[in-house]
Amino acid sequence: MKWNREAGIPMNRRRLFGLGAMVAVAGCSRLDVGNDDAARAGTGEIAEIVGPVAPISAFPTAEEMNTFVDRLAADHPGRVVVTEIGRSRGGEPIRNVRIGSGPRPILVLGSPHSNEPIGLATTRHLLGRLAADESLTAALGATWNFVPLVDPDATRLGEGWFGGPFTRTNVARHFYRPPSDLQAEWTFPMNWRGAAIGRPLPETHALMTLIDSTRPALVASLHNADFNGGFAYVSGGDSDYWSSLTSHITGNGLPLYRGEPDAPGAKSLAEGIFRMPSFDQMCGAIAAGGENPLALSGGSSGHYAGQYGAAYLVSELPLWTDPRLADHTASEMSVAELNRACAASAQEIADTATDVLARAGGLLSRTNPFQALVEASIPAARATAAAKRAARALERQATRSEVATELYGWSATLRLRIAGPLARLLREEASRSGSSELHAESARFDAVFDRWCAEIERDAPGELVPLNRLVAIQASSVLTAVTRLRDQRPV
């Protein structure tokens, strides 16, 4: 938990094993969609390589991504090479798609988290462009390795919203993201002060094998959030690099994130750009905050690849923006009132979920993955409520940006990310067992969930960012890093 000392508001942070922080933003006050959804991929060489990004109406599912990869390999034999690098816990193949034979190995993770499908669409676009034009890979001097589906099991569990409608309600209804100790991206084996941290999953081992064999010059991990502005983590670079990355965001009409970094120990390099801390720095920051680094589930792909000198790029983009996120005028709520409202929201979902599980617990199979997700999320909600209650706020009005960020962003998302999986758990378990008690519990909680969804759609539905613009931003960001590596410029 990071404190905004000036405002007296505790800033929610993911701590990398939480549910996802919402942020304040700067730059555009409204999403500038103009008269069409045209995506902008920068200028010059980057724009030429990215090419036009046509409007899309959906993100690819796991099956659609696999079909695309198979078709691409069949259409370009010998040029597009697909290999199995491991198997998921559910037995699904985890595949790497290699294109090119340049001296610099590049690794792109298309969906490092199962609830973040922007990278799937970006991966599909880049694969199509690179496969179709051999001169592009030659000019970049790279051997490309794409892992479209890092965790195919979890992606299948949560892909129900990938085809839309893209509302906060529908995303919550189908939301799934494993607890932190079951996330491949954050279970790489690390060491801190002589203590081993991390228990790699089969999916993690697959990525470790690929990283060990390719020793990438760059790992590009493609992420997305829900309701905020765009930003990036980098391993280094210079002001020209950072400016290029943020121009891809703002050039497509998105605001920049201007809040605190969510990774403990991260440093701000420019507005919307943060330096990813080393694993030692991250653990040191966690320990300094009074928490135990040994509770971490492990390090990231970037931390693991760092042993080979790899540069690291994390692209974080939102699905929705809201003009209030950049509105720093006074709201009708005081800071103290805002903290109380956020505490009440977090406490309500924690208590409600606890009560539901207490009533239904003896009837649940305990093998349903949504139960583990809900149980792991309740402590985070209680901790958020406690922090909000303990905050000593200054005597002033909260800004509209603070209200949108804290109440409509973080608090609403926390509630929906617990409530959606809980509603699905009850429905699935009632159907499995035929229990009248579970059917009744499911109906009771569905009414609560529907009320919460109606509230957020009334108060802060968000403005959906055209999906092709998100693809253009991520593709341009990756290619910016790759061209700089080719030109021996810092990344």
N, C-alpha and C positions, 0 to 999 in steps of 0.2 A: 504494500500500500504506500503510495507516494503522496505526500502532503503538499497541497498548494498553499504555502504559508500566507501569501498575500490575501487570498480569498477566504481562507479558513475552511476550505472544502477539501476533504480527502479525495485525491484523484485515484480512481480505480485503475488498476493495472493488471495485465494478464499474468504477470510473474511467470509467463510461459507455460504454466500448468493450470491457469484459470480458464474462464469462459470467454474472455475477450473484452478489452476495454473500449469504451467510446471516447471520442476525442473532440476537442474544439478545433476549428479550422480557420484558415485565413485564405485570402485570395478572392475568388469569385463569391458573390453573395447569393447568386442563383446559378443553377446549372444552365449553361449557355448552349442550348440545343439548336438555336437558329431555326431555319426553315426545314432542316432535314437532320438526319442522324449521321452525317458525314464524319468519318474518323480521320484524325490527322496524325500522320506518322513522322513528324518532324520534317527536315529538309535534307537535300543532298543525297548522299549515299544511303543513309538510314532509310529515308523515304522510298528510295528506289528498291531496296531489298525487301522492306516490309510490304510494299505494294499496296494496292487498294484493299481495304477491309470492308467488305460488303456488310450491310445490316444483317444481323442474325436474331432469331426469335427464341432461341433456346440454347442451353449448354448441352454438350454431348454427355450421354449416360456412359456407364462403363462398357456396356455392350456396343454402343455406337462407336466409342473410341476404339475398341478392339477391332471392329469391322473396318473402320477407316484405316487403321494401321495395316491390317492384312491386305486390303485393297491396294494401298500405297506400295507395299512390298511386291505385290504381284505385278503392278504396273511398271515398277522400276527395279527389275531383278539385278542383283549385284550392286546396285547403288544404294538401295535402302535395305539394311540388314537388321532383321529382328531376331533377338536372342532372349531366351529365358534366363533370368539371373537369380531366380528363386521362386518360392511358393509362399502364398499367404497362409495364415493360420487356418483358413477355410479350404486350402488346397488350390486356390486360383493361381495361375501363372503370373509372375511379375516380370514384365518384359522391358527390355531396352531396345530403342530404335536408333541405329547408327547411320549417319549420313556424312560423307566426306572423308578425306584422309589427310587433312592438314596437320601441321606440327603441334597445334595447341588443342588439347582435349577440352571440350566444353560439356558440362553436365547440366541439364535442365530438368527440374522436378516439376511436373505438370500439376499435380494435386497432392502436395505434401500433407494437407489436411482434407479429410473426406467431405467436409461441408464447404469447400472453397473451390468451386468449379471454373472460375475465370481462367485459371491456368490450363484447364483442359482445352478450352476454346483457343487460347493462345498457342498451345502446343500444336493443335491441329492446323492452325494457320501457318506457323513457322515450318512445320514438316512439309506441308503442301508447297510452300514457296521454295524451300531448299531442294526438295526432290525434283521439282519441275525445271530447275535451272542450275546446271552443274557449275556454271561460271560464278554463281553466288558463293558456293562453298569454297571454290578455288580462290576467289578474291579475299575471302575472310581468313584463309589459312587455318582452318579449324577442322577438327573431327568432332562432329556433334553427337552427343548421346542424350536421348530423351527418355525419361521414365514417365510415361503419361499417367499411369495409375500406381501410386506408391502403396496404397491400401485398398485393393479392389473390393474386399469384403465390406469395409465400412462405407465405401462409396456407394455400393449397391443398397445398403441399408438407408442411406440418406438422400438418394437422388430423386425422390418423388417430386421435388419442386423444380428440378432442372429445366423442365419444359414450360414452367410458368403455371398459373399466373404469378408474377413476381411481386407479391405482396408480403408484408411482414407476417401476416397470418399464415399464408401458405408455406412460407419458409419455416416458421415455427412448427407447423403441423407435421412437417416431414423432417425436421432437424435431427441429425445424428452426427456426433463427433465423439470418438471414444474418450474415456478418461485418460489423463495424461500418461499413465504408465502403459497404456495400450496404443500410443501414438508413435508411429515409426520415426517421425521427424525429430522427436525429442527423447529417444531412448538409445542414443549412441553411447558406447562405453567411454567414460572419462575418469579422470583421477584428480582429486583435490586434497592436498596436504597428506598424501599417502593413502587416502581412502578411495576405494573404487566406487564409482557412482554409475548406475545404469545397468539395466538388464535388457539387452537387445532382444527384440522380437524377431520372428522369421523375416518379416518385411525389412527390418533394420539390417539384418544380416545380408539380405539381398543387395541393399544399397552399399553396405560396407565392402562387399565383394567387388562391386562395380567400381567404387572409388579406389580401392586398392589396386585394381588391375589397370585403370586408366590414368590415375594420378592427375585429376583435372586441373587445368589452369584457372577455371572459373566454375563455381556452383551457383546457378541461378534458381532460386526457390520462389515459386509463384503463388502468392497468397491473396486472399481477399477478406474483407471485413463486412459489416452490415451497414452501419449508419454513421458515416464520418467523412473525413477527407483522405486524400492519397498521400502516401509517404514511402520511403525506401530505407532499408538498412544497407550499408556498404561496409566493406573491410578497409577502405582507404579512398584514394583518389585525390582530386584537387577541386578548386572552385568551378573550373570549367565542366568537369564531370558532373558535379552535383547540380549545377545549373541546367545541364542538358537533361538530367533525369527529371527535375521538377518542371522543366518546360514541356516535357511530354505530357505531364499531368494537366497543367494549367492550359496548355494549348488545345486540350480536348474538353475544356470547359469545367473541369473539376476543381474544387478548392483544395488547398494544401492543409495537411494536418499541422497544427501549431501547438499541440499539447506536449506533455512529457512522453519520452519513449517508454514502451511497455516492457522492454528487456532490462532487467536490473543491471546497472553498471554501464548502460549505453550512454553515449555522449552526443549532443546535438552538434552537427557540423554546419548545417544551414537549415533554413526553414523547410521542413518536410524531409530532411535527410539526417540520418543518425548513423554513428559508427557502431557496428555490432561488437559488443564486448567479447573478449576471449572468455573461455570457460572459467579460468581463474578469476578474472575480473568480475564475472557474473556471481560466482560463489562468494567473493569478498563483499560485494554489494549486498547480497542476501544476508550474510552474517552480520554486516554492519547494521542492518535493519532489524536485527533481533530474531531472525528466522534461521532455520537449520538447512544449510545447503545440501546436507546428506539426504534430505527428503526429495531432492530433485530426481526425476526419472531418468536423467541422462543429459547428454549434450545434443546439439543439432548436427545436421549434415555438414554445415559450414565449419563447425568446430572440428569434426572428425577429418574433413578434407584439409583442414589447416596444417596438418602434419606434412602435407605434400606441397605447402606453399600456395594453396588455392586461394584466389580472390573469392569474395562472397557478395552476392546481391540478392536481397529480398525485396520483392515488389508487393506492396500492400495497397489494395484499392477497394473502395466501397461499392456496394450495390446501390445505395440510396444516399442522397444528400438532402439538405434542408437549409433554406436561407437563414433560419434562426441560428444555425451553428456559427455563423460569422457576424451575428448581431450583438454588439457589445453595449447596447443601451439597457437601461434598467427595466427589469421585469416587475410584475406585481408581487413577487415573492421575495422575502428577505432570505439571506443566506441560511439563517437558522431554520426557517420554514422549509427551505429546499432540502437541507440535510435531514430534517425530520420526515419529510415525504419520502425521500429515498430510503431511509432506514425502515420506514413502515412497509414499503413495497418489498424490500428484501426479506424482512421478517415474515411478511405474509406468505410469500411463496415457500420459505423454509418451513414454516409451521404447517401450512396446508399440505405440502408434500410429505412431511413427517407423519401427519395424522392419517393421510390416505394410505401410506405404506403400512402404518401400524394396523389399520383395519383390514387391509387386503393381504398383508404379508404372508399369513399362513396358507393362502390360496394360490400364491404365485409360484411358478416353477423354479425361480432363481437362475434359470439358464437364459432368460431373455436379456439381450445386451442393453436394452433400455433401462432395466432395473439398475444395473451397475452404474450407468450414466447418471441417473437421478440420485442415487445414493451418494455418489462422489461429488455431486454438485451442491447438495444441501449445506455442507460445511462452508463452502464459499459464500453462499447467500447469508448465512449467519454471521460470518466474519465481516461481510460488507455492512450488514445492519449495525453491528457493534461499532465499527469504525465511524459510521455516520453519526451514531448517537454520541460518540466520544468527541467529535469534532467541536472545537471552540471557534465559532464563527465570528467574524467582525460584524459590527452593527452597521450593515449596509444592505441595500437591495441586491439580489442576485441579478446578473445580466441575463438577457434572453439566451445568449450562447451557453451560459452555465446551466440554465434550466433545460435547454434542449439536449445538452451533452449528458448531464447527470440523470435527469428524470426520464426523458423520452429516448435517450440513447442507452446508457449503461443500465439503468434500473429496469427499463422495459425489456431490453434484450435478455438480461439475467432472468427475469420472470418467465419470458416466453421460451427460453432455451431449457428451462426445467419443466415448464408446464406442457410443452409440446410432446417431449418424450414420455412424460408421465401419462398423458392422455392416450398415447399410442400403446404404451405398456398395458394399460388397463383394457383397452379394446382387444388387443391381441390375446391377452391371457384369458379374458372372458370368452372369446371365441374358441380358444383352445380347450378350455376346461368345461365350458357350458354351465359354469357356476352362476346361479341366479344372484348370489351375493356380489360377485365381480361385475356382473352386468349392471346391477344397481349402483355400485360404486363408480363404474365407468360413466354412467348417465349423470350422476351427481357432479363428477368432476368435469365432464364435458361442458356443463352449464357454466362452471367457473371459468374454464379455459375460453369459452366463447365470449364471456363478458370481458375478460382481459384483452382478447384480440379486438373486440369492438372498440375498446377504449383507445388502443394504440392506433387503430385505423382512423379514429376520429381526431385524435390529438396530434399524431406525428406519423402519417403513412410514408413520408419520404418521397423524394423525386427520383424515380428510377433512372440510373445512368444508362444511356444506350449501350448495349452489350458490345457492339463492335468498337466503340471508343475504348472500352476497357481492354480489349484485345490489342488495339493499336498501341496503347500506352505500354503494356507489358512487353510486346514484341519489340517496340522501339527501345525500351530500356535495356533488354537483353542484348540487342545488337549494338547499342552504344558501348556497353562494357566489352563486347567481343572485338569491335573495331579498335577500341583503345588498347586492348591487349596486343592486337596485331601491330599497332603503331608504337608499341613500347611506351605507352603513357600510363600513369598510375590509375589503378582501379581498386 
